[in-house]
Amino acid sequence: MTDIVVPVLGESVSEAIVADWKVSEGDAVKKDDLLVELETDKVSLEISAPADGVISKIAAAEGDEVEIGVVLAVLEEGASAKAASKAPASAPTPEPAPSAPAAAPSSNAPMAMPSATRVMAEKGVDPAQVTGTGKGGRITKGDALAASAAPAPAPAAAPRDTGPREERVRMSRLRQTIAKRLKEAQNTAAMLTTFNEVDMSAIMASRAKYKDLFAKKHGIKLGFMSFFVKACVTALKDVPEVNAELDGQDLIYKNHYDIGVAVGIDKGLVVPVIRDCDILSMDQIELGIATMGKKARSGKITMADMMGATFTITNGGVYGSLMSTPILNAPQSGILGMHAIKERPMAVNGEVVIRPMMYLALSYDHRVVDGKGAVTFLVRVKECLEDPERLLFDL
């Protein structure tokens, strides 16, 4: 008998939800056959059979929350479906793999100043529920007093009854996490959006001129995204605070340019990362984006693929969006929103001409980036896109 257990899920992830069983008890399986899909708060994970055999028991139902090491199913290696069906129904249930001992409550609580510890003890405040604003995230006396004065959270409302033409569907773990993090970003950051527009004529002309040669040489299509990635890297170098991160009372300036590119999939939005974009060529960026997009849509993307971005680009234009205010991907301080290209009459040298125009939106954390920096960043992106030769000469 072989236990099929929840594997290590990745950094900072300790549990998952059993999303979809692909087999039933008594089914014969071959090595590497897909058995079950798990959902974590970041990605979906597929568990395959380690050997030929029969699923003699399924120990976790769809919708169950399971921790690392917990037994999902039992595989009887080398057995056939017919032989497994003759097994006694009273076969003993395998014991679940022991889970790691729970950490002491104090280990999860943030560090607190002595005066804050005294106030929390007197007021009955749980340190784990207090956000520290001191250096390194320490809880100050002011944090403790503010937490003690805060009103108690209202009890959650009971689920309402659904009507005859309604359907209640539980949100996926990924969807829940997206909702939580977007709301946290709004609640935490001083988020503001600034807009500009870019004439896409030059990029469209360059792309039309070189796309066939580019594809022939590099084996990948030349899209718009590599131009935008390169333009953003140039702008991030000129306005480094947009590439920075707020950590307590400190700013962490990042001298690397790992760009997250948002990809829409059936279950929500994921943001794989293209790393070291400052040293990548255009074809390497296009290949990276295409590879990550394919992995995301096929459910093969990993948590490592989505960690560590310093800045994000999202393209609502592929869905027809004309303008939007994108939400920050915390702890980043900036996100660029691309939109649909529309031909519009523009005044150029005193004449009205029709040009393919795109609205750009930069949402930024005003605690880190001043308005001047945000506008300067967006203008630099616009300049690079309207005159792509600037990217060649690093201007």
Sequence and secondary structure as in RCSB ss.txt:
>XXXX:A:sequence
MTDIVVPVLGESVSEAIVADWKVSEGDAVKKDDLLVELETDKVSLEISAPADGVISKIAAAEGDEVEIGVVLAVL
EEGASAKAASKAPASAPTPEPAPSAPAAAPSSNAPMAMPSATRVMAEKGVDPAQVTGTGKGGRITKGDALAASAA
PAPAPAAAPRDTGPREERVRMSRLRQTIAKRLKEAQNTAAMLTTFNEVDMSAIMASRAKYKDLFAKKHGIKLGFM
SFFVKACVTALKDVPEVNAELDGQDLIYKNHYDIGVAVGIDKGLVVPVIRDCDILSMDQIELGIATMGKKARSGK
ITMADMMGATFTITNGGVYGSLMSTPILNAPQSGILGMHAIKERPMAVNGEVVIRPMMYLALSYDHRVVDGKGAV
TFLVRVKECLEDPERLLFDL
>XXXX:A:secstr
 EEEE     TT  EEEEEEES  TT EE TT EEEEEE SS EEEEE SSSEEEEEE S TT EEETT EEEEE
EET  HHHHHTS TT              HHHHS  B HHHHHHHHHHT  GGG    SGGG B HHHHHHHHHS
             TT       HHHHHHHHHHHHHHHHS EEEEEEEEE HHHHHHHHHHHHHHHHHHSS   SH
HHHHHHHHHHHHHSGGGGEEEETTEEEE  S  EEE EEETTEEE  EE  TTT  HHHHHHHHHHHHHHHHTT 
  SGGGS  SEEEEEGGGGT S       TTBSEEEEE   EEEEEEETTEEEEEEEEEEEEEEETTTS HHHHH
HHHHHHHHHHHSTHHHHHT 
